[in-house]
Amino acid sequence: MNRSNTGANLPALRSHNAALVLDLLRAAGEAGISRLELAERTGLTPQAVSKITARLRDEGTATEAGRRASTGGKPRTVLKLVPSAAHAIGLHLDRDELTAVLVDLAGTLVGARTVPLDLGAEPSCVVEAAAAEAEALTGGRRVLGVGVAMPGPLDHDSGVLHRVTGFPHWNGFPLRDALAERLGRKVFLDKDTNAAALGLALRAGTRAGSFAYLHLGTGLGAGLVLGGALHRGARTGAGEFGHQTILLGGPVCGCGGRGCIEALCLAAVARGDIAAAARFLGVGAANLVGLLDIDEILLGGRTVTADQETFVRGVAAVVEERARRGGAPEVPVRPAAGGPHAVAEGAAQLVLVPVFGRANVAYPQPAHPQP
């Protein structure tokens, strides 16, 4: 065995083991969990768990939660996570507004702000606006990083935007690095739909399965969770759901095409025909069900929320009709959980997921501020 290579891997291994312990502490909640249980569930030795928990207690991330009766010997000390020990900021940059949230280590919402935003402004102006909202929420707290969610397409791995629908001037702009340098913090970037889907998958836990989150707000996109894992695709471009053509020669879309579902839905909403918008959305949803054999359709976004019942009923009708024709089981259509801050809270989870070692979601290294 090459001793030097083994030594080089030790810091990463320690970090991974600490993440396993942290995740179990978070899952245990206020009830807490003993060191023996941590060792049994992680596969680590009791000595390794003791060292990790000692470090976590020293830094204030874990604390004692009392004692629990033992089947033999002295009572076991129970440990729990200290959610307020650190926080994450989530930013949702929409086409016309910016929502910023602060969450603690448990993912609980601590603060939120929503202000107008012009995504068509110069990128430097948008970066400054985003930084100002993030700083307004920090308040001297320990912040692990900032997650940013916005319309795509974009490159999640590099943190560089592509031709954002309706705002081509963003093409090639390194938003992640620019914001990291401005804030002096780690920054993660993802599409708004992916961030929301991530948050929904974490809420569902092991029940996440496979679902499509369809977000209709100022635009239309999808976040895909397949087999419990967020699916971005090889080039992180999956989920551009709104730009599938379903009406040749239809209205012009912001992407430059014609007859896209996004253009049809937004045009129907603009003329007050919500039922038609729901049917168009249902066609796309049924296509996804047929292509990916998913378990559930979840609907969200400002436009859906404004008339949730009509959208759920209309989309479900189209999906059910397609299932009957094909002899397939019905796929439920439901409103997404999470409320008005779902995308921003999902963006904050971009920061927290690596901290807790959630192996089913792969993330590249975040952008670090320039020295």
C-alpha positions in Angstrom: 0.0 0.0 0.0 1.2 3.5 -0.8 1.5 5.2 2.5 1.5 8.7 1.1 -1.7 8.1 -0.8 -3.4 6.7 2.3 -2.4 9.8 4.3 -3.7 12.1 1.6 -7.1 10.5 1.9 -7.5 10.8 5.6 -8.9 14.3 5.8 -11.6 13.5 3.3 -12.4 10.3 5.2 -12.7 12.2 8.5 -15.0 14.7 6.9 -17.1 11.9 5.4 -17.4 10.1 8.8 -18.4 13.4 10.5 -21.1 13.9 7.9 -22.5 10.5 8.6 -22.7 11.3 12.3 -24.2 14.8 11.7 -26.9 13.3 9.4 -28.0 10.8 12.1 -28.0 13.6 14.8 -30.2 15.7 12.5 -32.6 12.8 11.9 -32.8 12.1 15.6 -34.1 15.6 16.4 -34.7 16.6 19.9 -34.9 13.0 21.2 -31.2 12.6 20.4 -29.1 9.5 19.8 -26.4 7.7 21.8 -22.8 7.2 20.8 -23.4 3.4 20.7 -26.3 3.9 18.3 -24.2 6.2 16.1 -21.5 3.5 15.9 -24.0 0.8 15.1 -25.7 2.8 12.3 -22.6 4.2 10.7 -20.4 1.2 11.0 -17.7 3.3 12.7 -15.9 2.1 15.8 -17.0 3.5 19.2 -13.6 5.2 19.5 -14.0 6.9 16.1 -17.5 8.1 17.1 -16.3 9.4 20.4 -13.6 11.5 18.7 -16.0 12.8 16.1 -18.7 13.8 18.6 -16.1 15.4 20.9 -15.1 17.6 18.0 -18.7 18.4 17.2 -19.3 19.3 20.8 -16.2 21.5 21.0 -17.4 23.5 18.0 -20.9 23.8 19.3 -22.6 21.7 16.6 -23.7 18.9 19.0 -24.7 18.9 22.7 -25.9 16.5 25.4 -29.7 15.7 25.4 -29.8 13.8 28.6 -29.4 10.2 29.5 -31.2 7.1 28.4 -31.6 3.9 30.4 -29.2 1.1 29.3 -30.0 -2.7 29.2 -26.8 -3.1 31.3 -24.3 -0.8 32.9 -24.6 2.9 33.4 -27.1 5.0 31.5 -26.1 6.2 28.0 -25.5 9.8 27.3 -27.7 11.0 24.4 -26.4 13.7 22.0 -28.4 16.0 19.7 -27.7 18.5 16.9 -27.6 22.2 17.8 -29.4 23.6 14.7 -28.5 27.2 15.6 -24.8 26.4 15.5 -24.7 27.2 11.8 -26.9 28.4 9.0 -27.3 28.5 5.2 -28.7 31.2 2.9 -30.9 30.4 -0.1 -31.5 32.8 -2.9 -34.2 32.5 -5.6 -33.5 34.8 -8.5 -36.7 35.0 -10.4 -37.4 37.1 -13.5 -39.1 39.8 -11.5 -38.3 39.2 -7.8 -35.6 38.0 -5.5 -36.4 35.8 -2.4 -33.8 35.2 0.2 -34.1 32.8 3.1 -32.0 31.9 6.1 -32.3 28.3 7.4 -30.6 26.6 10.3 -28.8 23.2 10.3 -32.1 21.4 10.6 -33.4 23.2 7.5 -35.8 25.2 9.6 -36.7 28.6 8.2 -35.3 31.4 10.4 -35.8 34.4 8.2 -37.0 35.4 4.7 -37.1 38.5 2.5 -38.6 39.2 -0.9 -37.8 42.2 -3.0 -38.3 43.2 -6.7 -35.6 42.2 -9.1 -35.0 42.9 -12.8 -33.3 39.8 -14.2 -32.8 41.8 -17.4 -30.5 44.2 -15.7 -26.7 44.0 -16.1 -25.3 40.9 -14.4 -23.2 43.1 -12.0 -26.3 44.8 -10.8 -28.1 41.5 -10.1 -25.0 40.2 -8.3 -25.0 43.2 -6.1 -28.7 42.9 -5.3 -28.3 39.2 -4.5 -25.3 40.0 -2.2 -27.2 42.7 -0.4 -30.1 40.4 0.4 -27.8 37.7 1.6 -25.9 40.1 3.9 -29.1 41.4 5.3 -30.0 38.0 6.6 -26.6 37.0 8.0 -26.8 39.1 11.1 -23.5 38.0 12.6 -24.5 34.3 12.4 -22.2 31.5 11.3 -23.2 31.0 7.6 -21.8 27.9 5.8 -22.6 29.2 2.4 -25.1 30.5 -0.1 -27.2 28.5 -2.5 -28.6 30.3 -5.6 -31.5 29.0 -7.7 -32.6 30.7 -10.9 -34.1 30.0 -14.3 -32.0 28.0 -16.7 -30.4 26.8 -18.8 -27.2 26.8 -16.8 -24.2 24.7 -16.0 -24.4 23.5 -12.5 -20.9 22.0 -12.4 -19.1 25.2 -13.5 -21.6 27.7 -12.1 -21.9 29.4 -15.5 -25.1 30.5 -17.0 -26.3 29.8 -20.6 -28.9 31.6 -22.6 -31.4 32.1 -19.8 -34.8 32.0 -21.5 -35.8 35.6 -22.3 -32.4 37.0 -21.0 -29.7 35.9 -23.5 -27.2 38.5 -22.1 -26.5 36.1 -19.2 -24.9 33.6 -21.6 -21.4 32.7 -20.3 -21.6 34.7 -17.1 -19.9 33.0 -14.2 -22.5 33.8 -11.6 -21.4 31.4 -8.9 -17.8 32.7 -8.9 -18.8 36.3 -9.1 -21.1 36.0 -6.1 -18.6 34.0 -4.1 -16.0 36.7 -4.7 -18.4 39.5 -3.7 -19.6 37.7 -0.5 -16.4 36.0 0.5 -18.4 32.8 1.0 -19.0 29.4 -0.6 -21.7 29.6 -3.3 -23.6 26.8 -5.1 -25.7 27.4 -8.2 -28.6 25.4 -9.6 -31.8 25.8 -11.6 -34.8 26.9 -9.6 -36.7 23.6 -10.4 -33.8 21.5 -9.3 -33.5 23.3 -6.0 -37.2 23.0 -5.3 -37.1 19.3 -6.2 -34.2 18.7 -3.9 -36.1 20.3 -1.0 -39.1 18.1 -1.8 -37.0 15.0 -1.9 -35.4 15.8 1.5 -38.9 16.3 3.0 -40.0 13.0 1.7 -36.8 11.2 2.9 -36.7 7.5 1.9 -40.2 7.9 0.4 -38.9 10.2 -2.3 -39.1 7.5 -5.1 -39.4 9.1 -8.5 -41.3 12.2 -9.2 -41.4 15.3 -11.4 -41.8 18.7 -9.9 -43.4 21.0 -12.5 -42.8 24.7 -11.7 -45.1 27.3 -13.5 -44.3 30.8 -12.5 -42.9 33.4 -14.8 -41.6 30.5 -16.8 -42.0 26.7 -16.9 -39.5 24.0 -15.9 -39.2 20.6 -14.2 -37.1 19.2 -11.5 -36.7 15.4 -11.7 -36.1 13.0 -8.8 -35.4 9.5 -10.1 -34.9 6.7 -7.7 -34.6 9.2 -4.8 -31.8 11.1 -6.5 -31.9 14.5 -8.2 -31.4 14.0 -11.9 -29.5 16.8 -13.7 -28.2 14.8 -16.7 -24.6 14.4 -18.0 -24.4 18.2 -18.8 -26.7 19.3 -16.0 -29.2 20.3 -18.6 -32.1 18.0 -17.7 -35.4 19.5 -16.8 -35.9 22.1 -19.6 -39.4 20.8 -19.7 -41.1 24.0 -20.8 -39.5 24.0 -24.2 -40.9 20.9 -25.7 -43.0 21.7 -28.8 -46.5 20.5 -28.6 -48.1 22.8 -31.2 -46.3 23.3 -34.5 -46.6 26.9 -35.6 -47.9 27.9 -32.2 -47.0 31.2 -30.4 -43.4 32.3 -30.2 -41.6 31.4 -27.0 -39.0 33.3 -25.2 -36.5 30.6 -26.2 -37.0 31.4 -29.8 -39.1 28.4 -30.7 -42.8 28.1 -31.4 -45.5 26.1 -29.7 -43.6 25.4 -26.6 -45.6 24.3 -23.5 -44.3 27.4 -21.6 -45.5 29.8 -24.3 -48.9 28.1 -24.5 -49.4 27.9 -20.8 -48.4 31.6 -20.2 -50.5 32.8 -23.1 -53.5 30.9 -21.7 -53.0 32.4 -18.3 -52.6 35.9 -19.7 -56.0 35.6 -21.4 -57.6 34.2 -18.2 -58.1 30.7 -19.5 -56.6 28.8 -16.6 -58.3 25.5 -17.6 -56.5 25.6 -21.0 -53.2 26.3 -19.3 -53.8 23.3 -17.0 -54.5 21.1 -20.1 -51.3 22.2 -21.8 -49.4 21.5 -18.7 -51.1 18.1 -18.4 -49.9 17.2 -21.9 -46.3 17.7 -20.9 -46.9 15.9 -17.6 -48.4 12.9 -19.4 -45.4 12.9 -21.7 -43.0 12.7 -18.7 -45.0 9.9 -17.1 -44.8 7.9 -20.3 -41.1 8.6 -20.9 -39.8 8.1 -17.3 -42.4 5.9 -15.6 -42.4 8.2 -12.6 -44.5 7.7 -9.5 -45.9 11.2 -8.9 -46.4 14.7 -10.4 -46.0 17.7 -8.1 -47.1 21.1 -9.1 -45.7 24.4 -7.8 -44.8 28.0 -8.7 -46.6 31.3 -8.4 -49.0 30.8 -11.3 -50.1 27.3 -10.1 -50.5 28.6 -6.5 -52.8 31.4 -7.7 -55.4 28.8 -8.9 -54.1 25.5 -7.4 -57.3 23.5 -7.6 -57.8 24.2 -11.3 -54.3 23.3 -12.2 -54.2 20.0 -10.2 -57.6 19.0 -11.5 -56.8 19.8 -15.2 -53.3 18.2 -15.2 -54.7 15.1 -13.4 -57.4 14.7 -16.0 -55.0 14.6 -18.9 -52.6 12.3 -17.1 -55.4 9.9 -16.1 -56.8 9.9 -19.7 -53.3 8.9 -21.1 -53.0 6.2 -18.5 -56.4 4.7 -19.4 -55.5 4.6 -23.1 -52.2 2.8 -22.3 -53.6 0.5 -19.6 -51.0 1.9 -17.2 -51.6 2.6 -13.5 -52.8 6.1 -12.6 -50.1 8.5 -11.4 -51.2 11.0 -8.7 -51.0 14.7 -9.3 -50.6 16.8 -6.2 -49.7 20.4 -5.2 -46.1 20.5 -4.0 -45.3 21.2 -0.4 -43.1 24.0 0.8 -45.1 27.1 0.4 -44.0 30.4 -1.2 -40.3 30.0 -0.3 -39.9 26.4 -1.7 -37.3 27.3 -4.3 -35.2 29.5 -2.0 -35.3 26.9 0.8 -34.3 24.3 -1.7 -31.4 26.6 -2.7 -30.3 26.7 0.9 -30.3 22.8 0.9 -27.7 23.0 -1.8 -25.3 24.2 0.9 -26.5 21.7 3.6 -26.7 18.5 1.7 -22.9 18.0 1.4 -22.5 18.9 5.1 -24.7 15.9 6.0 -23.1 13.5 3.5 -26.3 12.7 1.5 -24.7 10.2 -0.8 -27.7 10.0 -3.2 -27.1 13.6 -4.3 -23.7 14.3 -6.0 -22.4 17.9 -5.8 -19.2 19.3 -7.3 -16.9 21.5 -5.1 -18.5 24.9 -4.5 -16.9 28.1 -5.6 -14.6 29.6 -3.0 -14.0 33.3 -2.6 -10.8 34.6 -4.2 -8.0 35.3 -1.7 
